[in-house]
Amino acid sequence: MLPSQALLPAVVFALAALRALASDTFLAAVYEHAVILPHPTQEPVPASDALALMNRNMDVLEGAIKEAAQQGAHIIVTPEDGIYGWRFTRESIYPYLEDIPDPAVNWIPCTDPSRFGPAPVQERLSCMARNNSIYVVANIGDKKPCNSSDPKCPRDSRYQYNTDVVFDTQGKLVARYHKYNLFRSETQFDYPKEPEAVTFETPFGKFGIFTCFDILFYEPAVVLVSKMQVDTVLFPTAWMNVLPFLTAIEFHSAWAMGMGVNLLSANTHNTTKAMTGDGLFTPEGPAAYHYDSDTEEGCLLLAELSAHPRLSPTYPPAINWSLYATTIKKFPGENDTFLGAVRKDIFTFRELRNKDGNYTVYQGDLCCHLVYQMSNKSRDEVYVLGAFDGLHGSLIKYHWQICTLLKCPSTNLSTCGQPVETAQTKFEMFSLSGTFGTSYIFPEVLYSGVQLAPGEFEVLRDGRLKSKHGTSKQLVTVTLFGRLYEKDQPHPLRNSL
């Protein structure tokens, strides 16, 4: 009896592993965290003070991780800056950093915490994963020494990186990613010398990972999906919402649909910075999402996702994004346009003066076409069709092509393009298309109150973004957001290093 009893746990484990390998779905979680911030200071605080703050944030994250695991989640993503915040100079962030080794070293910090020097944050994250049998994704800071033999070594003889880490169900470090596209205010961190395409395999699919601003660029975002063929992207972010096209939930949902992968987006929550909006997004639309600009509370989301979305029978077909729009000829009144600014981008707009219509508007190489019918147009609301084809950004310039139907804040046309969150008008139907010069197009529909429209629109194979049965809520924007990566300007900071 003893030999067979000894084999029983191994047999049970093997059967469980086989069931996991055969699984077509997995339960994913993201947590939007209201980060406890440090007091702003130009000087470094004692390491003990830094760890005390990080432990306060990890106390909250651990509660979310335990709850997600108890509900059966296989993986949980936590936000960028979720452990120490963002109020730092290069010098003041140093006590918060740890040396994060390459995952190839096969390390479980929870059981061997001192192998690479003091690593209390990695140790605790590893134990959270191990003790709850769940993959844990977190954003922390990495430090790497350098010297004069490296011509790019900073004056303080160290590199500092905005870094994502992933620990598996045993607490082992299985992925480390250094953010490649730093946002303009992240002067506390260094740019990696080369972009990283970080992937890892799990029993429930192939995963890739990058951080926040990275999502707008070819490397690493497109490389992971198009070349590395990941099933799911892990996305810690500290996303500041910018209407009308770049709120977290609308763009991240649109990106998942446009790229044809799952996106697990975990956002920082801070209403003073307009940070909110996270979700579990799929090629078919959002499985779950959250947007809250009124409270200071965190939020845990869970949803069951396809482990291999490209193999799903509901996987969207390939789309020729310019096929339909290239057949459209100019319509009467085509020159009845005006210019308006969306932030600093100058759009060409055309007012939708009638309850229904068939309109085109041009800018650069882009022609946008709209067919629409409103169901209850309010007299004090103005909608426009807009086109933008050009470089966006003041310091880091990257190329957008955008076709959009959007509501203006008032009847004064000079306000068109300014942020607006609410509307009163519903549409019986809309069909938006454009002569895009790229296949990287992200379809967005945003309702009043910054709400998505899952299941209420579709993208046809000829490139039309079309409503299915009208809009169930008042409409704020309908957008086809395109990226021409090959027309981006060289990065002015990274390329000067």
Number of C-alpha atoms within 10 A of each C-alpha: 5 7 7 9 9 10 10 12 11 11 12 11 11 12 12 12 13 12 12 15 13 11 15 17 15 19 19 22 29 32 29 33 28 23 26 17 17 16 9 11 13 13 13 17 17 12 12 11 14 19 18 11 18 23 18 15 20 22 14 17 24 19 12 23 28 18 15 24 22 12 12 17 23 22 27 27 26 30 31 29 24 30 28 26 20 18 16 22 18 16 14 18 23 22 16 23 22 20 16 21 16 13 16 10 10 11 20 22 23 22 15 10 18 12 11 13 10 12 17 17 20 24 18 19 25 28 23 26 27 21 15 22 20 25 27 27 26 25 26 24 23 23 20 14 12 16 13 10 7 9 9 13 16 16 10 11 13 15 19 23 23 25 24 27 23 28 28 22 20 19 28 23 26 20 21 25 23 27 25 24 24 21 12 11 10 16 12 18 21 22 21 18 11 10 14 18 19 17 21 13 12 13 16 22 19 17 23 25 30 28 26 21 17 20 18 16 17 17 18 22 20 19 16 23 20 12 9 15 16 24 23 28 22 26 29 30 29 30 26 20 20 13 19 23 23 15 20 28 29 28 22 26 31 26 26 24 25 25 19 23 25 30 26 28 31 35 35 28 30 24 17 9 12 17 24 30 28 34 28 28 27 27 23 21 23 24 18 17 22 19 21 19 16 9 10 15 14 19 21 21 20 21 17 15 19 21 23 20 23 18 11 11 7 10 16 18 11 12 16 16 26 22 17 18 22 16 8 16 11 13 11 10 10 12 12 10 16 13 16 20 16 16 14 11 17 18 24 21 28 25 20 19 10 12 13 17 13 15 23 26 24 24 19 11 13 22 26 28 28 24 15 22 18 19 15 13 18 13 9 10 15 21 25 22 26 31 29 29 25 22 17 18 11 9 11 16 16 21 19 21 28 25 32 28 28 26 30 23 22 15 14 11 18 14 16 25 25 16 17 20 17 17 20 17 21 21 21 16 18 24 22 27 29 31 23 28 16 16 17 18 25 21 25 26 28 26 22 18 16 23 20 21 18 15 12 15 21 18 21 18 16 15 25 25 24 21 22 15 13 18 21 12 18 19 27 28 25 25 27 28 23 24 24 21 17 10 13 18 13 12 13 11 12 15 9 7 13
